[in-house]
Amino acid sequence: MKRAFFLIIISVFFASCSSIKWQPEDDKKLYRKAISRVQEIEPYSNFLKNEKKYIKDLNDAYYQIRWSYIRYLYYDNPKVPKPEKALKKFTESCLRNNLLSKNHKEFYKSANILGFELISDAPTFTVNGNSFRSYRNLTYSTVDRYSQKLDLFMPLNTSGESVPCVIFIHGGGLAVHKRAWMEGHAQYFASNGVAAATIDYRMLNAVDNAVDCVRDTKAAVRWVRANAKRYGINPDQIGASGGSAGAMLSVILATTNSEKVFEGYGGNQSFSSKIQAAAGFATPALTGVRYSWPWTKGEKPDWYDQISPYRFISPDDAPVLLLHGDNDKLVSPLDAKDLCDRFTENNVSCELEFLENKGHVFYMNTKTAHRALMFFKKIFDDSNLKD
């Protein structure tokens, strides 16, 4: 009886050992940490789910190929703006080794989403950190068991007074980059007495409708307002700024305070998502008047009219600053003019400046950050006078 029981235990032990997935011999700690991150991302990416569905044989060869992809993006090159090259190499290796079903579009999509979440991207410029304090990886919203994060930069030596806060939103066509891309702007603001946050948001790699991108930015505003007292932020002086698609999202925040459809299901629902000012660099207006991103050819996106800042402008909107290159080939300079004219027609303050001989991405520098800072300080100082 005892011998039979012993044999059962041994067989169970070896059966469990044989089911253990491949792990690298030289960096098991890195591997476990990375896989933990992959599992954290799973509700958003469905990568592990589609792996089981589309990989023909989950053998050692596959796990080694997968580890090369994950390690490259999570440890070796996390500051790439997108995982495209690594993803191509990953899927080609799977196909070459006859591991991946030819009908693999869903697997490719989920691996792409995973890749974007593994990278951190890189700031385009940095600022000396002696004059501000950084708070990293703060969760501001959790939807469907996956959290969006922000980094908060608080100025030092504020004499105990609460300070304004500007939320910086990265561009990239609602499909590329991460929050670190706008970190230089946020650090510049914090070093000059204005708190700033950089945010990630769900992108069109993972969601079908850009409305979800707007909902995340709204949740970020609510989080800042809900946590204002804790960090020393003035809850009545919150702004938003960004470039390209991030500029569009910033201006949408300025124009949709009464639109409940954009509030979404993120946290802090009892707090307002209203902002007091917005600054947009190379801002898509989505007027529908001409071909200009995101309607550059063919049919316009289904969500085009749903998130058009141009269509939502009303007299109670926040004041805006629009900076635009006069040689922008992606987003027409006329978009900025039409947008500003619409604000003016509704008696909303709009400052429009065209930058001579500048194209689309002109704004990744301290000069643009300084111009935006002066705009926000003026708005916030004026609001103090009114109070």
C-alpha positions in Angstrom: 0.0 0.0 0.0 2.8 2.4 1.0 4.8 1.4 -2.1 1.8 2.1 -4.3 1.2 5.5 -2.7 4.9 6.3 -3.2 4.7 5.4 -6.9 1.7 7.7 -7.3 3.5 10.6 -5.7 6.6 10.0 -7.9 4.5 9.8 -11.0 2.7 13.1 -10.2 6.0 14.8 -9.5 7.5 13.8 -12.8 4.2 14.6 -14.6 4.3 18.1 -13.1 8.0 18.5 -14.0 7.3 17.5 -17.6 4.6 20.2 -17.9 7.0 23.0 -16.7 7.5 25.4 -19.5 10.9 26.3 -20.8 12.9 28.9 -18.9 16.3 30.5 -19.7 19.1 29.1 -17.6 21.0 32.3 -17.3 18.4 34.9 -16.4 15.5 33.2 -14.7 14.8 36.2 -12.4 14.4 38.5 -15.4 12.2 35.9 -17.1 9.9 35.5 -14.2 9.6 39.3 -13.8 8.8 39.7 -17.5 6.3 36.9 -17.6 4.6 38.4 -14.6 4.3 41.6 -16.6 2.9 39.7 -19.6 0.3 38.2 -17.3 -0.6 41.6 -16.0 -1.1 42.9 -19.5 -3.2 39.8 -20.5 -6.7 41.3 -19.9 -5.7 44.0 -22.4 -3.7 42.0 -25.0 -5.2 38.5 -24.9 -1.8 37.3 -26.0 -1.6 34.2 -23.9 -5.1 33.3 -24.9 -4.3 33.6 -28.6 -1.0 31.9 -28.1 -2.8 28.7 -27.1 -5.2 29.2 -30.0 -2.8 29.9 -32.9 0.6 28.3 -31.9 0.6 24.8 -33.1 3.0 23.4 -30.5 3.9 25.2 -27.3 7.3 23.6 -27.2 10.7 24.8 -26.0 11.5 26.2 -29.5 8.5 28.5 -29.3 9.2 29.6 -25.8 12.7 30.5 -26.7 11.5 32.6 -29.7 8.9 34.2 -27.5 11.5 35.1 -24.9 13.7 36.8 -27.5 10.7 39.0 -28.4 9.7 39.8 -24.8 13.3 40.4 -23.6 14.2 42.6 -26.5 11.3 45.0 -25.8 11.1 44.8 -22.0 14.8 44.8 -21.1 17.1 45.3 -24.0 15.4 48.1 -26.0 12.4 49.4 -24.1 12.8 52.9 -25.5 11.8 52.1 -29.0 8.6 54.0 -30.1 7.0 50.9 -31.4 7.6 47.1 -31.4 7.2 46.7 -35.2 10.7 45.4 -36.1 10.8 43.0 -33.2 7.3 41.8 -33.8 8.1 41.1 -37.5 11.1 39.0 -36.4 9.0 37.2 -33.8 6.2 36.2 -36.2 8.6 35.3 -39.0 10.5 33.0 -36.7 7.3 31.3 -35.6 6.3 30.8 -39.2 9.7 29.6 -40.3 9.7 27.0 -37.6 6.1 25.9 -38.5 4.8 27.0 -35.1 2.2 29.5 -36.2 -1.0 29.0 -38.0 -1.3 30.9 -41.3 -4.6 32.4 -40.0 -2.7 34.4 -37.4 -4.1 37.9 -37.6 -5.5 37.8 -34.1 -2.2 36.5 -32.7 -0.3 39.2 -34.5 -2.6 41.9 -33.1 -2.4 40.6 -29.5 1.4 40.3 -29.8 1.5 43.9 -31.1 -0.6 45.1 -28.1 1.7 43.2 -25.8 4.8 44.7 -27.4 3.5 48.3 -27.0 2.8 47.6 -23.3 6.3 46.2 -22.7 8.1 49.2 -24.1 8.5 52.5 -22.2 9.6 54.8 -25.0 12.0 57.6 -24.5 11.8 61.3 -23.6 12.8 63.5 -26.6 14.6 65.9 -24.1 15.2 65.9 -20.4 15.5 68.6 -17.7 17.7 68.8 -14.6 15.8 67.0 -11.9 17.0 69.0 -8.9 14.0 71.3 -8.9 11.1 68.7 -9.0 10.1 65.4 -7.4 9.0 62.5 -9.6 6.2 60.0 -8.8 6.3 57.1 -11.2 3.8 54.4 -12.4 0.8 55.7 -10.6 -2.4 54.0 -11.6 -5.1 56.5 -12.6 -7.7 54.2 -14.1 -8.5 50.5 -14.3 -10.9 49.2 -16.9 -11.5 45.5 -17.6 -8.8 44.5 -15.1 -6.1 46.5 -16.8 -4.6 49.7 -15.4 -3.4 52.8 -17.2 -0.5 54.7 -15.5 0.8 58.2 -15.2 4.0 59.8 -14.0 3.6 62.9 -11.9 6.2 65.7 -11.6 5.9 68.1 -8.7 7.8 71.3 -8.3 9.9 71.8 -5.1 10.0 74.9 -2.9 6.3 75.8 -3.4 6.1 77.3 0.1 3.3 75.0 1.0 0.9 76.5 -1.6 -1.0 74.4 -4.0 0.1 74.6 -7.6 -1.6 74.2 -11.1 -1.2 70.9 -12.9 -0.9 70.3 -16.7 -1.5 66.8 -18.1 0.7 66.0 -21.1 -0.7 63.6 -23.7 1.6 61.9 -26.2 0.9 61.8 -29.9 1.5 59.1 -32.4 -1.8 58.8 -34.3 -3.6 57.3 -31.3 -1.5 54.1 -32.0 2.2 54.8 -31.3 4.4 56.0 -28.4 4.1 56.0 -24.6 3.9 58.6 -21.9 7.7 59.1 -21.7 7.6 60.8 -25.1 6.2 64.0 -23.4 8.3 63.7 -20.3 10.6 66.6 -21.2 7.7 69.0 -21.4 6.4 67.8 -18.0 9.8 68.1 -16.4 10.2 71.6 -17.8 6.8 72.7 -16.3 7.7 71.2 -12.9 11.0 72.9 -12.9 9.2 76.2 -13.4 6.6 75.9 -10.6 3.8 74.0 -12.4 3.0 70.4 -11.6 2.7 68.1 -14.7 1.7 64.6 -15.5 2.4 62.4 -18.5 -0.1 59.7 -19.2 -0.5 56.4 -21.1 -3.9 55.7 -22.6 -5.6 52.8 -24.4 -4.7 53.1 -28.1 -6.1 51.9 -31.4 -3.8 48.8 -31.3 -6.2 47.5 -28.7 -9.5 49.4 -28.9 -11.6 49.9 -32.0 -13.0 53.3 -31.2 -11.0 56.4 -30.3 -13.7 57.3 -27.8 -11.9 55.0 -25.4 -8.8 57.2 -25.8 -10.8 60.2 -24.8 -12.3 58.4 -21.8 -8.9 57.6 -20.5 -7.8 61.2 -20.7 -11.0 62.2 -18.8 -10.1 59.6 -16.1 -6.6 61.1 -15.8 -8.1 64.6 -15.1 -10.5 63.1 -12.5 -7.5 61.3 -10.8 -5.5 64.5 -10.6 -8.5 66.4 -9.1 -9.2 63.5 -6.7 -5.6 63.4 -5.5 -5.0 67.2 -5.6 -4.8 67.6 -1.8 -2.4 64.7 -1.4 0.1 66.1 -3.8 -0.4 69.8 -3.3 -2.2 70.5 -6.6 -4.9 73.2 -7.1 -8.0 71.3 -8.2 -9.3 74.4 -9.9 -6.3 74.9 -12.1 -5.9 71.8 -14.3 -4.8 72.0 -17.9 -3.9 69.6 -20.8 -1.4 69.7 -23.5 0.1 67.5 -26.2 1.3 67.2 -29.8 -0.6 65.9 -32.8 -3.1 63.2 -31.6 -2.2 64.3 -28.0 -3.1 67.8 -29.0 -6.4 66.7 -30.3 -7.2 64.9 -27.1 -6.2 67.9 -25.1 -8.5 70.2 -27.0 -11.3 67.6 -26.7 -10.9 67.9 -22.9 -11.4 71.6 -23.3 -14.6 71.2 -25.4 -16.5 68.2 -24.0 -17.1 69.0 -20.3 -20.9 68.4 -20.6 -20.6 65.3 -22.8 -21.2 62.3 -20.5 -20.5 59.7 -23.1 -16.8 60.5 -22.7 -16.6 59.9 -19.0 -16.3 56.1 -19.4 -15.9 53.7 -16.5 -12.6 54.7 -15.0 -12.3 55.7 -11.3 -13.1 58.9 -9.4 -16.5 59.3 -11.1 -17.6 61.8 -8.4 -14.9 64.3 -9.6 -15.2 66.6 -12.6 -13.1 66.1 -15.7 -13.3 69.7 -16.6 -10.0 71.5 -17.4 -9.3 75.2 -17.3 -7.0 75.5 -20.3 -5.5 73.5 -23.2 -2.4 73.9 -25.4 -2.2 72.0 -28.7 0.8 71.5 -31.0 -0.1 70.5 -34.6 -3.7 69.9 -33.6 -6.0 67.8 -35.8 -9.4 69.5 -35.7 -11.4 66.9 -37.5 -13.5 69.5 -39.3 -14.4 67.2 -42.2 -13.8 70.1 -44.6 -10.6 68.7 -46.1 -8.4 65.7 -46.1 -6.2 65.9 -43.1 -5.2 63.4 -40.5 -7.0 61.1 -39.5 -8.9 61.3 -42.7 -6.1 61.4 -45.2 -7.5 59.1 -47.9 -10.3 56.7 -48.5 -13.1 56.6 -46.0 -12.9 58.5 -42.8 -12.7 56.5 -39.6 -16.0 55.5 -38.0 -15.1 57.5 -34.8 -14.1 60.6 -36.7 -17.2 62.7 -36.0 -17.6 61.2 -32.5 -14.4 62.8 -31.2 -14.1 65.9 -33.4 -13.0 68.9 -31.2 -14.3 71.2 -33.9 -17.9 69.9 -33.6 -18.0 70.1 -29.8 -17.0 73.7 -29.4 -19.4 75.8 -27.2 -19.3 79.1 -25.3 -18.4 77.4 -22.0 -15.2 75.8 -23.2 -11.7 76.4 -21.7 -9.3 78.8 -23.4 -6.8 77.3 -25.9 -3.4 77.9 -27.4 -2.7 76.4 -30.8 0.8 76.2 -32.2 1.1 74.9 -35.8 3.8 74.6 -38.4 2.9 76.4 -41.6 4.5 73.6 -43.6 2.7 70.7 -41.9 2.0 68.1 -44.5 0.1 65.7 -42.2 -2.3 68.0 -40.4 -3.3 71.0 -42.5 -2.5 74.4 -41.0 -6.0 75.4 -42.2 -7.3 72.9 -39.5 -5.8 75.1 -36.8 -7.3 78.3 -38.4 -10.8 76.7 -38.7 -10.6 75.5 -35.1 -9.5 78.9 -33.8 -12.2 80.7 -35.8 -14.8 78.4 -34.3 -13.6 79.1 -30.8 -13.7 82.8 -31.5 -17.2 82.6 -32.9 -18.3 81.1 -29.6 -16.5 83.8 -27.6 -13.9 81.4 -26.3 -10.3 82.7 -26.1 -8.0 81.1 -28.7 -4.4 82.1 -29.4 -3.2 80.8 -32.8 0.5 81.0 -33.8 1.9 79.6 -37.1 5.6 78.7 -37.0 7.4 79.6 -40.2 8.9 76.7 -42.2 8.0 74.1 -39.6 6.5 70.7 -40.4 4.4 68.4 -38.2 6.7 67.5 -35.3 8.2 70.8 -34.4 7.4 70.8 -30.7 9.8 68.4 -29.0 11.9 71.0 -27.4 12.1 73.5 -24.5 11.2 76.4 -26.7 7.7 75.0 -27.3 7.4 73.9 -23.7 8.3 77.5 -22.6 5.7 79.0 -24.9 3.0 76.7 -23.5 4.1 77.3 -19.9 3.7 81.1 -20.4 0.2 80.5 -21.8 -0.9 78.3 -18.8 0.7 80.7 -16.3 -1.2 83.6 -17.7 -4.5 81.7 -17.6 -4.0 80.4 -14.1 -2.8 83.8 -12.8 -5.8 85.5 -14.4 -8.1 83.0 -12.6 -6.4 83.8 -9.3 -7.2 87.5 -9.9 -10.8 86.6 -10.6 -11.1 84.6 -7.4 
